[in-house]
Amino acid sequence: MDCSDAEATAEFYGQLLGWEITDRDEPATPGGGSPWIALRDPQGGVGLLFQAEPWYEPPVWPEQSGRQTKMLHLEIHVDDVDAAVERAVALGATVAPHQPPDRDPKELRVLLDPAGHPFCLWK
């Protein structure tokens, strides 16, 4: 996942998902952070890699013609959408101003991670 700050983005998703940093690129970037960081579920399965790019531009949500679109879209299943939104916001996410009008907000909410990537919390 490209971003401007791999440290901050990996830290956010690590806390949100309960995953661990398992590897990082060395040496650190001039700003002190790693250029890329690997995050893995301690129970196994899929992982995420975060790569800092100086040219990174956050996507616009909802998508708009001629603007940076999302590069991925994570769907995170939760037991309680409201509680999960509250926790994600406390970790640094923001609730997206645009929510799908055809979805019940008790069942699905779109948020933006600290790097601006949209992701969904759904029940």
MARDRENBA-331745 format. One record per atom (N, C-alpha, C, CB): residue in three letters; x, y, z. Coordinates in steps of 0.1 Angstrom, whole numbers, padded with zeros to 4 digits, always signed. Glycine has a CB too. Example, Ala and Ser with C-alpha at 12.3 -4.5 7.8 and 13.67 -1.06 7.14 Angstrom:
2
Ala+0132-0057+0078/Ala+0123-0045+0078/Ala+0132-0033+0078/Ala+0113-0045+0090/Ser+0128-0022+0071/Ser+0137-0011+0071/Ser+0129+0000+0079/Ser+0141-0006+0057/
// end
This chain:
123
Met+0009-0012+0000/Met+0000+0000+0000/Met+0009+0012+0000/Met-0010+0000+0012/Asp+0009+0020-0011/Asp+0017+0032-0011/Asp+0011+0043-0002/Asp+0017+0037-0026/Cys+0020+0051+0004/Cys+0016+0061+0013/Cys+0027+0071+0014/Cys+0011+0055+0027/Ser+0025+0082+0021/Ser+0036+0091+0023/Ser+0044+0087+0036/Ser+0030+0105+0025/Asp+0038+0080+0045/Asp+0045+0077+0057/Asp+0042+0062+0061/Asp+0041+0086+0069/Ala+0051+0053+0057/Ala+0049+0039+0060/Ala+0048+0036+0075/Ala+0060+0031+0053/Glu+0056+0043+0083/Glu+0056+0040+0097/Glu+0042+0043+0103/Glu+0066+0049+0104/Ala+0036+0055+0100/Ala+0023+0059+0105/Ala+0012+0050+0100/Ala+0020+0073+0102/Thr+0013+0046+0087/Thr+0002+0038+0081/Thr+0002+0024+0086/Thr+0003+0038+0066/Ala+0014+0018+0088/Ala+0016+0005+0093/Ala+0012+0004+0108/Ala+0031+0000+0092/Glu+0015+0015+0115/Glu+0011+0015+0130/Glu-0004+0016+0131/Glu+0018+0028+0136/Phe-0010+0024+0122/Phe-0025+0025+0123/Phe-0031+0011+0120/Phe-0030+0035+0112/Tyr-0028+0004+0109/Tyr-0034-0009+0106/Tyr-0030-0019+0116/Tyr-0030-0013+0092/Gly-0018-0019+0121/Gly-0013-0028+0131/Gly-0022-0028+0143/Gly+0001-0026+0135/Gln-0025-0015+0148/Gln-0034-0014+0160/Gln-0048-0017+0156/Gln-0033+0001+0165/Leu-0053-0013+0144/Leu-0067-0016+0141/Leu-0070-0031+0139/Leu-0070-0009+0127/Leu-0060-0038+0133/Leu-0062-0052+0130/Leu-0056-0062+0141/Leu-0057-0056+0117/Gly-0048-0056+0150/Gly-0041-0065+0159/Gly-0030-0073+0153/Gly-0051-0074+0166/Trp-0024-0067+0142/Trp-0013-0074+0135/Trp+0000-0069+0140/Trp-0015-0072+0120/Glu+0011-0076+0136/Glu+0024-0072+0140/Glu+0033-0068+0128/Glu+0030-0084+0148/Ile+0042-0059+0131/Ile+0053-0056+0121/Ile+0063-0067+0121/Ile+0060-0042+0124/Thr+0065-0073+0110/Thr+0074-0085+0109/Thr+0087-0082+0101/Thr+0067-0097+0103/Asp+0087-0071+0094/Asp+0099-0068+0086/Asp+0099-0054+0082/Asp+0101-0077+0074/Arg+0110-0048+0080/Arg+0111-0034+0075/Arg+0124-0032+0068/Arg+0110-0024+0087/Asp+0123-0023+0058/Asp+0135-0020+0050/Asp+0145-0012+0058/Asp+0130-0012+0038/Glu+0157-0014+0056/Glu+0168-0006+0061/Glu+0177-0001+0050/Glu+0176-0014+0072/Pro+0183+0010+0050/Pro+0183+0019+0061/Pro+0170+0027+0061/Pro+0195+0028+0061/Ala+0168+0035+0072/Ala+0156+0043+0073/Ala+0157+0055+0063/Ala+0155+0049+0087/Thr+0145+0060+0060/Thr+0144+0072+0051/Thr+0151+0084+0057/Thr+0129+0075+0047/Pro+0153+0095+0050/Pro+0159+0107+0056/Pro+0150+0112+0067/Pro+0160+0117+0045/Gly+0137+0110+0067/Gly+0128+0115+0077/Gly+0129+0106+0089/Gly+0115+0116+0072/Gly+0136+0095+0089/Gly+0137+0086+0100/Gly+0128+0073+0100/Gly+0133+0093+0113/Gly+0119+0073+0090/Gly+0110+0061+0089/Gly+0115+0051+0079/Gly+0096+0065+0086/Ser+0110+0039+0079/Ser+0114+0029+0070/Ser+0107+0031+0056/Ser+0110+0015+0075/Pro+0113+0029+0045/Pro+0107+0030+0032/Pro+0096+0020+0030/Pro+0117+0029+0021/Trp+0097+0008+0036/Trp+0086-0001+0035/Trp+0086-0010+0048/Trp+0087-0011+0023/Ile+0074-0014+0051/Ile+0071-0022+0064/Ile+0062-0033+0060/Ile+0066-0013+0075/Ala+0065-0045+0065/Ala+0056-0056+0064/Ala+0048-0058+0077/Ala+0064-0069+0061/Leu+0035-0060+0075/Leu+0026-0062+0087/Leu+0019-0076+0084/Leu+0015-0051+0088/Arg+0019-0084+0094/Arg+0013-0098+0093/Arg+0003-0101+0104/Arg+0023-0108+0092/Asp-0007-0108+0101/Asp-0016-0114+0111/Asp-0008-0124+0119/Asp-0029-0120+0105/Pro-0007-0123+0132/Pro+0000-0133+0140/Pro-0006-0147+0139/Pro+0001-0129+0154/Gln-0018-0149+0134/Gln-0024-0162+0133/Gln-0022-0167+0119/Gln-0039-0161+0135/Gly-0015-0160+0110/Gly-0012-0164+0097/Gly-0021-0158+0087/Gly-0013-0179+0096/Gly-0019-0162+0074/Gly-0028-0157+0063/Gly-0021-0145+0056/Gly-0041-0153+0069/Val-0030-0137+0051/Val-0026-0125+0043/Val-0019-0115+0052/Val-0038-0119+0036/Gly-0010-0107+0046/Gly-0003-0096+0052/Gly-0005-0084+0044/Gly+0012-0099+0055/Leu+0000-0073+0049/Leu+0000-0060+0042/Leu+0014-0054+0042/Leu-0010-0050+0048/Leu+0018-0048+0031/Leu+0031-0041+0030/Leu+0028-0026+0027/Leu+0040-0047+0018/Phe+0035-0018+0034/Phe+0034-0003+0033/Phe+0046+0002+0027/Phe+0030+0003+0046/Gln+0045+0011+0017/Gln+0057+0016+0011/Gln+0056+0031+0010/Gln+0059+0010-0003/Ala+0065+0039+0016/Ala+0065+0053+0016/Ala+0070+0058+0002/Ala+0074+0059+0027/Glu+0063+0067-0004/Glu+0066+0072-0017/Glu+0065+0087-0016/Glu+0057+0067-0028/Pro+0076+0094-0020/Pro+0075+0109-0020/Pro+0065+0115-0029/Pro+0089+0115-0023/Trp+0061+0108-0039/Trp+0051+0113-0049/Trp+0036+0110-0045/Trp+0054+0108-0062/Tyr+0035+0103-0034/Tyr+0021+0098-0030/Tyr+0011+0110-0029/Tyr+0022+0091-0016/Glu+0000+0107-0035/Glu-0011+0116-0034/Glu-0024+0108-0029/Glu-0014+0123-0048/Pro-0030+0113-0018/Pro-0041+0105-0013/Pro-0053+0105-0023/Pro-0047+0112+0000/Pro-0060+0093-0024/Pro-0071+0092-0033/Pro-0083+0101-0029/Pro-0076+0078-0034/Val-0091+0104-0038/Val-0104+0112-0035/Val-0115+0102-0034/Val-0106+0123-0047/Trp-0123+0104-0023/Trp-0135+0096-0021/Trp-0147+0104-0020/Trp-0133+0087-0009/Pro-0158+0102-0027/Pro-0159+0092-0037/Pro-0150+0096-0050/Pro-0173+0090-0041/Glu-0148+0086-0058/Glu-0139+0088-0069/Glu-0145+0099-0078/Glu-0138+0075-0078/Gln-0136+0107-0084/Gln-0139+0117-0093/Gln-0131+0116-0106/Gln-0138+0131-0087/Ser-0136+0118-0117/Ser-0129+0117-0130/Ser-0118+0127-0130/Ser-0138+0120-0142/Gly-0106+0123-0134/Gly-0094+0132-0134/Gly-0087+0134-0121/Gly-0098+0145-0140/Arg-0091+0127-0111/Arg-0085+0129-0097/Arg-0079+0115-0093/Arg-0095+0134-0086/Gln-0070+0115-0084/Gln-0064+0102-0079/Gln-0075+0093-0073/Gln-0053+0105-0068/Thr-0077+0081-0079/Thr-0086+0072-0073/Thr-0080+0062-0063/Thr-0093+0064-0085/Lys-0088+0055-0056/Lys-0083+0046-0046/Lys-0075+0035-0053/Lys-0094+0040-0038/Met-0064+0030-0046/Met-0056+0020-0052/Met-0060+0006-0047/Met-0041+0022-0048/Leu-0067+0006-0036/Leu-0073-0006-0030/Leu-0084-0002-0021/Leu-0062-0014-0022/His-0091-0012-0017/His-0103-0010-0008/His-0104-0021+0001/His-0116-0008-0017/Leu-0100-0019+0014/Leu-0101-0030+0024/Leu-0115-0030+0029/Leu-0091-0028+0035/Glu-0121-0042+0031/Glu-0134-0044+0037/Glu-0131-0052+0050/Glu-0144-0052+0028/Ile-0133-0046+0062/Ile-0130-0052+0074/Ile-0143-0056+0082/Ile-0121-0043+0083/His-0145-0069+0084/His-0157-0074+0091/His-0155-0071+0106/His-0159-0089+0088/Val-0166-0066+0112/Val-0166-0063+0126/Val-0179-0068+0132/Val-0164-0048+0129/Asp-0180-0069+0145/Asp-0192-0074+0152/Asp-0201-0062+0154/Asp-0189-0080+0165/Asp-0196-0050+0157/Asp-0203-0038+0160/Asp-0198-0026+0152/Asp-0203-0035+0176/Val-0205-0022+0142/Val-0200-0011+0134/Val-0197+0002+0141/Val-0209-0008+0122/Asp-0206+0006+0150/Asp-0205+0018+0157/Asp-0192+0018+0166/Asp-0217+0022+0166/Ala-0190+0007+0173/Ala-0179+0006+0182/Ala-0166+0005+0174/Ala-0180-0007+0191/Ala-0166-0002+0163/Ala-0154-0003+0154/Ala-0151+0011+0148/Ala-0156-0013+0143/Val-0161+0019+0144/Val-0158+0032+0139/Val-0152+0041+0150/Val-0171+0039+0134/Glu-0157+0040+0162/Glu-0152+0048+0173/Glu-0137+0045+0176/Glu-0161+0046+0186/Arg-0134+0032+0176/Arg-0120+0027+0178/Arg-0111+0032+0167/Arg-0120+0012+0179/Ala-0116+0030+0154/Ala-0108+0034+0143/Ala-0105+0049+0143/Ala-0115+0031+0129/Val-0115+0057+0146/Val-0113+0072+0147/Val-0103+0075+0158/Val-0126+0079+0150/Ala-0104+0068+0170/Ala-0094+0070+0181/Ala-0080+0067+0176/Ala-0098+0062+0193/Leu-0078+0058+0167/Leu-0065+0054+0162/Leu-0060+0063+0151/Leu-0066+0040+0157/Gly-0068+0072+0146/Gly-0064+0081+0135/Gly-0072+0082+0122/Gly-0050+0079+0132/Ala-0082+0073+0121/Ala-0090+0073+0109/Ala-0100+0085+0110/Ala-0098+0060+0108/Thr-0106+0088+0099/Thr-0117+0098+0098/Thr-0129+0091+0091/Thr-0113+0111+0091/Val-0141+0095+0095/Val-0153+0090+0089/Val-0154+0098+0075/Val-0166+0092+0097/Ala-0155+0090+0064/Ala-0156+0097+0051/Ala-0169+0105+0051/Ala-0156+0086+0040/Pro-0167+0117+0045/Pro-0179+0126+0045/Pro-0190+0120+0036/Pro-0176+0139+0039/His-0186+0112+0026/His-0196+0105+0017/His-0198+0091+0021/His-0191+0106+0002/Gln-0210+0087+0024/Gln-0213+0073+0027/Gln-0223+0068+0017/Gln-0220+0072+0041/Pro-0222+0055+0013/Pro-0231+0050+0003/Pro-0246+0052+0007/Pro-0228+0035+0000/Pro-0254+0059-0001/Pro-0268+0061+0003/Pro-0276+0049+0004/Pro-0274+0071-0006/Asp-0272+0038-0003/Asp-0280+0026-0003/Asp-0276+0016+0008/Asp-0279+0019-0017/Arg-0268+0020+0017/Arg-0263+0011+0028/Arg-0267+0017+0042/Arg-0248+0009+0027/Asp-0271+0008+0050/Asp-0275+0011+0064/Asp-0262+0014+0072/Asp-0283+0000+0071/Pro-0261+0026+0078/Pro-0248+0029+0085/Pro-0246+0020+0097/Pro-0249+0043+0090/Lys-0256+0013+0102/Lys-0254+0003+0112/Lys-0247-0010+0107/Lys-0267+0000+0119/Glu-0247-0011+0094/Glu-0242-0023+0087/Glu-0229-0021+0080/Glu-0252-0029+0077/Leu-0226-0008+0075/Leu-0214-0005+0068/Leu-0211+0010+0069/Leu-0216-0009+0053/Arg-0198+0013+0071/Arg-0194+0027+0072/Arg-0180+0028+0065/Arg-0192+0031+0087/Val-0179+0038+0057/Val-0166+0041+0050/Val-0158+0051+0058/Val-0169+0046+0035/Leu-0145+0047+0060/Leu-0136+0056+0067/Leu-0124+0058+0058/Leu-0132+0050+0081/Leu-0116+0068+0062/Leu-0103+0071+0056/Leu-0092+0068+0066/Leu-0103+0085+0050/Asp-0082+0061+0062/Asp-0070+0059+0070/Asp-0062+0071+0071/Asp-0062+0046+0066/Pro-0052+0072+0079/Pro-0044+0084+0080/Pro-0037+0088+0067/Pro-0033+0082+0091/Ala-0035+0079+0058/Ala-0029+0083+0045/Ala-0040+0086+0035/Ala-0021+0071+0040/Gly-0053+0085+0039/Gly-0064+0089+0030/Gly-0070+0078+0022/Gly-0059+0099+0020/His-0065+0065+0024/His-0071+0054+0017/His-0085+0051+0023/His-0062+0041+0018/Pro-0096+0050+0015/Pro-0108+0045+0020/Pro-0108+0031+0024/Pro-0120+0048+0010/Phe-0115+0027+0035/Phe-0118+0013+0038/Phe-0131+0013+0045/Phe-0106+0008+0048/Cys-0137+0001+0045/Cys-0150-0001+0050/Cys-0150-0010+0063/Cys-0160-0008+0040/Leu-0158-0006+0072/Leu-0161-0015+0084/Leu-0175-0020+0081/Leu-0159-0008+0098/Trp-0177-0033+0082/Trp-0190-0038+0079/Trp-0194-0050+0088/Trp-0191-0043+0064/Lys-0207-0052+0090/Lys-0212-0062+0098/Lys-0220-0072+0090/Lys-0221-0056+0109/
// end
